[in-house]
Amino acid sequence: MLKRDRRMSATAPRCVLLADRHHGLSEGVRGLLESAFDTVFIVADETSLFEGALRLQPRLVVADLAFTLGDALGFVRRLHARAPQVKLLLLTVHDQSSVARAVIAAGADGVVLKRAIATDLLDGVDRLLAGENYLSPGLSDHHDIDDRDLH
């Protein structure tokens, strides 16, 4: 697990990109992410996200699924193609396992339910940075997602 005091460590993750069009949500999420990263960059559009991912080389992008404007799978594939080294953690209100399976299959590394951000976000970040995938425990029927779906 990533220790919350690693911000001072030379091996601590330096930056994370947060992609969200809603200022209120992004400010709350930024506050949580600041405990694990030196810098949190917030972007509000896809072009800025892709440019930031290329220039800043973050280890992690946290994006609201609504940020994708209805093309979640295309967004995930485009980000993975342009910045394959970046881990992608999606935030969503959708608690159906089919949504999680679809975005994981497209290349996302984790899914956190918005209603559980306070309890699940940092655990998800820790898992992704440790090379694992992550799904919020509150995803309905999440037990039917096996390791083949989490690649």
Buried (B, 14 or more C-beta within 10 A) or exposed (E): EBEEEBBEEEEBBBBBBBBBEEEEBBEBBBEBBEEBBBBBBBBBEBEBBBEBBEEBEBBBBBBBBBBBEEEBBEBBBBBBEEBEEBBBBBBBEBBEBEBBBBBBBBBBBBBBBBEBBEEBBBBBBBBBBEEEBBBBEEBBEBEEBEEEBBE
